[in-house]
Amino acid sequence: MPRRRQPTARQLRLGSELRKLREAAGLKAREAAELLGADSVQMSQIEYAIAGVSETRIRRLAAHYACTDKELIAALVAMATDRTRGWWEEYRGLLPTSFLDLSELEHHATFRWDVDCLYVPGLLQTEEYAHGVFSHRVPELPQSELSLRVEHRMKRRTIIEGTQPTPYTAVMHEAALRIRVGSRAASRAQLARVLELSEADHVTVRVIPFDLDGFIDAGSAMVFAGGAVPKLDTVVRDAPHGSAFVDSDAQLSSFRTLFRRVEGASLEPERSRDFIHRLAKEL
């Protein structure tokens, strides 16, 4: 298989999971390579996603690693053999790679959880709201890239608005709903959009009010994307120069706990809708 110049986050994840299986089996890269009739350089290229890997090789490695998790193996095979060229590819070379990686992650997600304390989550944003968010970036974006980012964000909404929508839960702090990213009219339209989407069976919107006692998880903003199996879940967090993809078992477990804690502190969906209705009337 040809070498890759810039592996995607999904390709890197596949290599990382194969490396984890090898290490759990107590084998060195050289030993695993010998099982495939390859060398340590080739094994390294597979584990760091510089080169692809076939279904046959994945199944051989899994057998040698004594991995009996059939669902995980099937998911890894699907990752290796998927040839989807999604809509996000039209932005390659035009937007940061992390934007494309997030779109691909969302496309394959089995469910999606968002927690945000300062902004309405991207999947719920109106075009005007998104434009306001990107307009305040420092350093200021050229108009051409600003337009591309807004356009890309609007296309991402297909995962909750398309014909096969992904189950989605958004937990927002009251601050995110009250902060006016744009004009009063834009804020009113944004709240109306959140309410409209919250009526869908696959969308759950919950609110954490200011007057909640003892809420200390304001720093728990996250995007949590469900994998084909729990072991392939991914958390995405904002970083100074893009997005950070988190996939270690220990950290995923911590973020699952954090989400359940934040979710448990929020208002029930019906009460959340009533709460947003009241905020909209105040504008």
C-alpha positions in Angstrom: 0.0 0.0 0.0 1.3 3.5 -0.8 2.6 5.6 2.1 0.5 8.5 3.4 1.8 12.0 3.7 -0.7 13.1 6.2 -2.8 10.4 7.9 -6.3 11.4 9.2 -7.2 11.1 12.8 -9.2 8.0 12.0 -6.2 6.3 10.3 -4.0 7.3 13.3 -6.6 5.8 15.7 -6.5 2.5 13.8 -2.7 2.3 14.1 -2.9 3.3 17.7 -5.3 0.6 18.5 -3.2 -2.0 16.8 -0.2 -0.8 18.8 -2.2 -1.1 22.0 -3.1 -4.7 21.2 0.5 -5.6 20.4 1.7 -4.1 23.7 -1.0 -5.8 25.7 0.2 -9.1 24.2 3.7 -8.3 25.4 5.3 -8.3 21.9 7.8 -5.9 20.4 7.2 -4.4 17.0 10.0 -6.6 15.5 8.3 -9.7 16.9 4.9 -8.7 15.5 6.4 -7.9 12.1 7.9 -11.4 11.9 4.4 -12.8 12.3 3.5 -11.0 9.1 6.7 -11.8 7.2 7.5 -8.1 7.4 10.2 -6.0 9.2 10.0 -3.6 12.1 10.0 -0.6 9.8 6.8 -1.9 8.0 5.2 -2.6 11.4 6.0 0.9 12.6 4.5 2.4 9.4 1.3 0.5 10.0 1.1 1.5 13.7 1.7 5.2 12.9 -0.7 5.2 10.0 2.0 6.0 7.4 0.9 2.8 5.6 -2.4 1.1 5.4 -3.1 -2.5 6.5 -5.3 -5.1 5.0 -8.2 -7.0 6.6 -6.2 -10.2 6.4 -3.3 -8.7 8.3 -5.5 -7.2 11.0 -7.1 -10.6 11.6 -3.7 -12.4 11.7 -2.4 -9.9 14.1 -5.5 -10.1 16.3 -5.1 -13.9 16.4 -1.4 -13.7 17.3 -2.2 -11.1 20.0 -4.8 -13.4 21.4 -7.5 -10.7 21.0 -10.9 -12.5 21.2 -13.0 -9.3 21.1 -14.8 -10.0 17.8 -16.7 -6.7 17.8 -13.5 -4.7 18.2 -11.7 -6.7 15.5 -14.7 -6.1 13.1 -14.6 -2.4 13.9 -10.9 -2.2 13.2 -11.3 -4.0 9.9 -14.1 -1.6 9.0 -11.7 1.3 9.7 -9.0 -0.2 7.6 -11.1 -1.0 4.6 -13.5 2.0 4.6 -13.0 4.0 1.4 -15.5 6.7 2.1 -14.7 10.0 0.6 -16.9 12.3 2.5 -18.2 15.8 1.8 -15.4 17.2 4.0 -12.7 16.2 1.6 -13.6 19.3 -0.6 -12.1 21.4 2.2 -8.8 19.6 2.3 -6.0 22.2 1.9 -8.5 25.0 2.5 -9.2 24.5 6.2 -7.1 23.1 9.1 -6.9 19.3 9.1 -8.6 19.1 12.5 -11.8 20.4 10.9 -11.9 17.5 8.5 -10.9 15.0 11.1 -13.8 16.1 13.3 -16.3 15.8 10.4 -15.0 12.3 9.6 -15.3 11.4 13.3 -18.9 12.7 13.4 -19.8 10.8 10.2 -18.9 7.5 11.8 -20.1 8.2 15.3 -22.8 6.0 16.8 -23.9 8.7 19.2 -22.7 12.2 20.1 -22.6 14.1 23.5 -21.7 17.8 23.7 -21.1 19.8 26.9 -20.6 23.6 26.6 -20.6 26.4 29.1 -19.7 29.4 26.9 -21.1 28.7 23.5 -24.1 27.0 21.9 -22.6 23.7 20.5 -21.6 23.9 16.8 -24.2 21.4 15.7 -27.0 23.6 17.0 -25.6 26.9 15.7 -27.4 29.1 13.2 -25.3 30.5 10.3 -25.3 34.0 11.8 -24.2 32.7 15.3 -21.4 30.6 13.7 -20.3 33.7 11.8 -20.2 35.7 15.0 -18.1 33.0 16.7 -15.5 32.8 14.0 -15.4 36.6 13.5 -14.0 37.1 17.0 -11.1 34.8 16.5 -7.6 36.2 17.2 -5.8 36.7 14.9 -8.6 37.8 12.7 -9.4 35.4 9.8 -9.4 36.4 6.2 -12.9 36.8 4.9 -12.4 33.8 2.5 -11.5 31.4 5.3 -14.2 32.9 7.6 -16.8 32.0 5.0 -15.4 28.5 4.5 -15.4 27.8 8.3 -19.0 28.9 8.6 -20.0 26.9 5.5 -18.2 23.8 6.8 -19.9 24.1 10.2 -23.3 24.3 8.6 -22.6 21.2 6.6 -21.6 19.3 9.7 -25.2 19.6 10.9 -26.2 16.8 8.5 -25.5 14.2 11.3 -28.5 15.4 13.2 -30.6 16.8 10.3 -30.0 14.1 7.7 -32.0 11.0 6.8 -30.1 8.8 9.2 -29.5 11.1 12.2 -27.1 10.3 15.0 -28.5 10.2 18.5 -27.4 13.5 20.1 -27.4 15.0 23.6 -26.3 18.6 24.3 -25.8 19.9 27.8 -25.4 23.7 27.9 -24.8 26.1 30.8 -27.2 29.0 31.0 -24.2 31.3 30.3 -23.9 29.8 26.8 -27.6 30.7 26.1 -27.3 34.2 27.5 -24.0 35.4 25.9 -24.9 37.4 22.8 -22.5 36.4 20.1 -24.2 38.7 17.7 -27.2 41.0 17.8 -30.4 40.6 20.0 -32.2 39.3 16.9 -29.5 36.8 16.2 -29.6 35.6 19.8 -33.4 35.2 19.6 -33.0 33.2 16.3 -30.4 31.0 17.9 -32.6 30.1 20.9 -35.5 29.4 18.5 -33.2 27.1 16.5 -32.2 25.2 19.7 -35.8 24.8 20.6 -36.7 23.6 17.1 -34.0 20.9 17.1 -34.8 19.8 20.7 -38.2 18.6 19.4 -36.6 15.8 17.4 -36.8 12.3 18.9 -33.0 11.8 18.4 -32.0 15.2 20.0 -31.9 15.9 23.7 -31.1 19.4 25.0 -30.5 20.0 28.7 -29.7 23.2 30.5 -27.6 23.9 33.7 -29.0 27.1 35.3 -26.9 29.7 37.1 -28.7 29.0 40.4 -27.6 25.4 40.6 -25.9 24.8 43.9 -22.4 23.3 44.0 -21.8 23.1 40.2 -18.0 22.9 39.8 -17.7 21.2 36.4 -17.8 24.4 34.3 -14.5 23.4 32.7 -15.8 20.1 31.5 -16.6 21.3 27.9 -16.3 18.3 25.5 -17.4 16.6 22.4 -17.8 12.9 23.0 -18.3 10.7 19.9 -19.3 7.1 20.3 -17.3 4.5 18.4 -18.5 1.2 16.9 -17.5 -0.2 20.3 -16.9 1.7 23.5 -13.2 1.1 23.2 -13.2 3.3 20.1 -15.0 6.2 21.6 -13.3 9.6 21.2 -13.3 12.9 23.1 -12.5 16.1 21.2 -11.4 19.2 23.2 -10.4 22.6 22.0 -6.6 23.2 22.1 -4.6 26.5 21.4 -3.8 25.4 17.9 -6.7 23.2 16.8 -8.5 20.3 18.4 -7.1 17.6 20.7 -8.4 14.0 20.1 -8.4 12.0 23.3 -8.7 8.2 23.1 -6.9 6.6 26.1 -9.0 4.2 28.1 -8.4 6.0 31.4 -9.2 9.4 30.0 -12.3 8.1 28.2 -13.5 6.6 31.4 -13.0 10.0 33.2 -14.9 11.9 30.5 -17.8 9.4 30.6 -18.0 10.1 34.4 -17.8 13.8 33.9 -20.6 13.7 31.3 -22.9 11.7 33.5 -22.1 14.2 36.4 -22.9 17.2 34.3 -25.9 15.6 32.7 -27.2 14.7 36.2 -26.9 18.3 37.3 -28.9 19.6 34.4 -32.6 20.2 34.1 -34.7 17.5 32.5 -35.4 18.0 28.7 -38.9 19.3 29.1 -37.9 21.7 31.9 -34.9 22.7 29.7 -37.2 23.7 26.8 -39.4 25.7 29.2 -36.2 27.4 30.5 -35.1 28.3 27.0 -38.6 29.6 26.1 -38.4 32.0 29.0 -34.9 33.2 28.0 -36.2 33.8 24.5 -39.0 35.9 25.8 -36.6 38.1 27.7 -34.7 39.1 24.6 
